Structure formats: C-alpha cells, structure tokens
Amino acid sequence: MSPWFLLLVAVSVAGGVLAALGTREVVTYGQSVIYTVGLVLLVLGGWAVSLCLHEFGHAYVAYRNGDHTVRQKGYLTLDIRRYTDVGLSFVLPIVFLLLGAIPLPGGAVWIEHGLIRSKGARSLVSLAGPATNLLLALLITVSTLVIPMPRGLVIALSCLALFQVLAFVLNILPIPGLDGFGVIEPYLSPQARVMSNQVRPWAPFVLVALLIFVPGASAVLFTVGDALFSLIGGDALEARRGLTVLQFWR
C-alpha cells in the first residue's frame, strides 16, 4: 500500500480528531477555528482517499477479469501518482469540491479492455468505481448512526458521505467519459462507440459547465443526491451544515 495513500488517511483522521475537539467550542460560541480546520481536513482528505479507492475499484475488478497490466502500472497500490495527472485528477476535483460543492470525477486508470473476458465484465469494471463511492457513503453513514460521537464529527462525516452519494449520481450518468456510459458501452454498436469516442474528451466538462453556470442545474443534482442520501439513512440537513462550514468564506 502506498505511503501517499496512508498520508491521506492520516490527514483525514487528524481532521476528524480536530472536528471532535472543536465541537464544544461550536456549541458554546457558535464557531471554532479548530472545528473548521478539522472539518476541512476531514472532508477534503476523505475525498482524496475516496478518489484513490474509486480508481482502485476499477483496477481491481479489471485485474480479476483478465487485465493484469493494471498491476504493472501500479494501480493496485492506491498511489495517487499512478492515476494519470495528479493536478487534473486530484487537485482540480478538490478545488471544485471546495468552491462549488461539485464532486468531479477524479483520476483515471487505463484499462486494456481487449483483455477483459466478457462484455459483462467490462461493464462491471466501469461500475466498480461509482459502486465504491456508494459503499463508502453507506459505511460512513452507518458509522454516524451506530457509533457515539460528537455532533460536530457527525456533521463533518455526513458532509463527506453526501459527497460520495453525489459522486455516485454524477459518475453513473450515461455520458461518454463517465463510468455510467462505460457500463452500457460494451453493448453499443460500433458506430455508436465511434461517435462516443469523438465526444468523450469534452463531454464531462460540458456537464460540469452546465452544473456551474445553468441556474437550477446543481439544485437538481443535490435534490437527487439528498433523496438517495436519505434513503441510505443519512441526514441531509446535517450534511448541508457541514457544507456551510466547508465553504467558510461565504
């Protein structure tokens, strides 16, 4: 396991500790620098961890279904440096998350689809990433329900869990360049795949532009995300409180 991944985990844990310690100040004074720093570290660090796990999910399923090149490429080490460009794949998504609360698709692993055994397996490779986000959302949400913890930590974890749900909703869309399209792509005609390859490089950026600049577009994303988050037991109101703290400058 990559020491860089362990560092991201350590940052997230440190953020959780600070968020827990700062909860009393928030209750007493209504604000706390310690709590704000803790929540930011936990949410952003946790998001970076989830990006690694998302890509690991793709790589692991590909490895189990015939593409052993992912091991040679280092995709099974959870090393963020292996997932294409660190700036575009990790820094930029974190910036968008911090500024606009939009969980952009992060890194990417290059899968040798010709080595995958079947169309169904290729679909599972694409599905593995979003499924990882949804599983993380469920695990984080359950932890806030069954483990006694300060409310401030619940708020921070709820915010992180909601972002996992939103990432699932975005990534599962059947748009070229996103995992949802990868799920159905093996069953499309050759002509449809050629057309999708032409729009694949810029289609996700168009989606992000729509979410940022079209009034009401991001509201639709959050409405769907809130509904799914509530379905798995999450508290959307607590998550929104965490988002308010995350965007502390507003």
N, C-alpha and C positions, 0 to 999 in steps of 0.2 A: 504494500500500500504506500502511495506517495506521501512523503513528509509534507508536501504542499497541501494536500487534502487534509492531513491531520492538523496543520496550522489553521485552516479554515474552520475546522471543527472546534479547535481551541478558542478561536476568536468568538464563535457563536456561543460557546459555553461561558466565556468571560462576560459576554453581553448579557446572558441570562442571569448570571450572578449579580451584575450591577443593576439590572432591572428589578430583581427581587429585593436588593438592598435599598433601592431608591423608592420603593413603593410607599413606605411610611411617610417620606417627605412629601410625596404627591398627595397623600390623604390629608396631611397636616397643613401644607402650604399651598397645595394646588398645582405645584410644579417642582421639578427637581432636575438639575443638570445631570446628576448621576443616573437618574432613571432614563432621561432622554438619550444619553450616550449608550446606556445599556441596551435600550430597545433598538437603536440604530445598528449597533454591532450585531445583536442577535438576528434581526430581520435580514440585514444585508449579508452577514456571514452565513446565515442559514440558507439564504437564497443561492449564494455561490456554491454551498455544499450540494444543494438540490440540483444545480446545473450539472455538477460532476456526476451525480447519481443518475440523472436523466440520460446522459450520454453513455454512462456505464451500462444502463439497462439495454440500450440499443446494441452495444458491442457484445454484451454477454449473450443475448439471445442469438445474435448473428454467429457468435463462436459456437454455440451449442447446435446450430443448424448448418454448419459446414464452412463458414468463413473463418479460418484460423489465422488469417492475416491480421485480424484486429489485435491479436496478442503480440505479434511482431511490431505493430505500430504503437504499442503501449497503451491502448485504450482500456485495458483491464486493470490498470494501476491507479485509476482515479486521479491521475496527474492532470491538472488544469492546462498545463502547457501542451498536452497532446491533442487537445480538442481545438484544432485549427488555430486561428489568431486569437491570442488572449485578450487583446484590446477589443476587437469586434465581437468576440464570442462571450466575453465575461464582463469587461469593464463597461462597454456600451449598454448591455442589458441592465446592469446595476444602476447606471446613471438614469436610464429611462424609468426604472422602478422607483428610484428616489424622487425624480422630478414629476413624473406623471402617473405613478402607480400602475404602470403597464408592464406586465411580466413578459417581456420579449422572449421569443425562442433564443436560447443561448448558443452553446457550442455546436459542433457537428462532428460526427465520425464518418469516415469514408468507408462504406460497406461495399465489398465485392459481391454484388447481387447475383452474378453468374455462378458463384459458389454455393449460394443458398439452395437447399434441397427442393423447395416447392414454393408455389405461389402463396400458399397459406403461411409458410414460414416467413416469407418476405413481408407479408402483412403484419405478422407478429413482431418482427424486428422494428417496424415503424411504430407499432402500438406500444412497444415496451417503454418508450420514453414518457409519453403522456400518462401511461398507467403508473409509472413510478411517481410522478407528481401527485396523482390522485391517492395513491397509497400513503405517501408522506403526509398529505393533508389529513387523511383518516387517522394515522398514527399520532400526529401532533394533537389533533382534536380530542382523541380518546384520552391522551395523557392529561389534558386540561380538565377532563371530566372525572378521572379516577384518582389522580394524584393530588393531594392537598398542596397548594402553592399560593404565594401572594397574588393578589388580584392583578397587580401590575405585570407579573410574569404571564398570567393568563391572557391579558390584553396583547402583550408582545407576541406570544405564541399563536394567538388567534389571528393576528395580522399576517404572520408568516404562513399559517395554514390557508388563509384566504388567497394569498398569492399563489400557492400551489394549485388551488382549485382554478383560479383564473388562468394559470399557465396550461392546465389541462384543457380548459374550454378553448383557448386560443390554438393550441397545438393540434387539437383534434379536428379542426376545421378542414374540409376537403379542398384546400387551396394549394396549388403547386408550390413546393418549397417548405410546406409544413407536414408534420407527421400524419395528419389525417388524410392527406392526399396519398401519402406513401402506403397507407392501408389498402386503398382501393386501386392504386396504380397497376399492380400485377394483373388485374382483371380487365384493364382497358385495352382497346385496340391499338395496334402500332401507330396509327395516325394520331390518335388521341395522346399517346405518350410523346410523340414528336412535338405536337402543339404545346403540351405542358412543359417540355424542356425549354421552349422558347420564352415562356413567361416565368419560369421558375426563379431566375436570378432576382427579379424585381417585384414579384407578386407579394411577398411578405412585407416589403417596405411600403407598398401601396396600402396594405391593410393597416399598418402602423400609422401612416399618414391619415387615413380615414378616422382612426380612433382618436387621434390628437386634434385634428382640425375640423372634423364634421361634428356640429353640435348634436349631442344626444347619442353619438355612436358609442362612446365609452360607457355611457349610462346603461346601454343595452348589455354590454359585456358584464358590468357589475351586477345588473339585475339577474342575469343568468347565473353568474358566479355566486351571488348571495343565496339564491334558491338552492343550488347544489350544495353549498356550504352548510346551509341549514338542514338539508336532507341527511348529511352525514353526522349531524349533531353539533355543528359549530354555531357560535353566537356571532352573527354578522355585525351586531351593534358594537360588541367588544372589539371586533376586528377593525371597524371604522375608527374607533377611538385610538387604536394603535396606529392607524394610517395618519391620523391627525398629528400624533407625536412624531412619527417618522418624517413628516413634512413640517417640521417645527418652525421653519422660517416664514410660513404663510400666516 
